[in-house]
Amino acid sequence: MSMGKDNMKTEISVPNPIYEATERLAQELGMSLSEFYVAALAAYLAAYQNGDVTKRLDEVYTKEKSQLEPELVAIQIASISNEKW
């Protein structure tokens, strides 16, 4: 990973057991520590942001019905009635 103008160089403190496990896994994956930390942070951020979407949907469905309209259910059933399972 090259440190270009769009990258921030930072220093962090990591407990020794976590650092050692990270170093081993990064080596197994053929990644530098910087690449591993970036990938881990990106995955954490994505999971957090997905949780935020879920939270917002939960808020919507506490106020709104999540059931399909009966007419739509009938159309869906009719569309698969001839399917072989």
Secondary structure, DSSP 8 states (H G I E B T S, - for coil): ----TT---------HHHHHHHHHHHHHHT--HHHHHHHHHHHHHHHHHHHHHHHHHHHHHHHS--S--HHHHHHHHHHHTT---
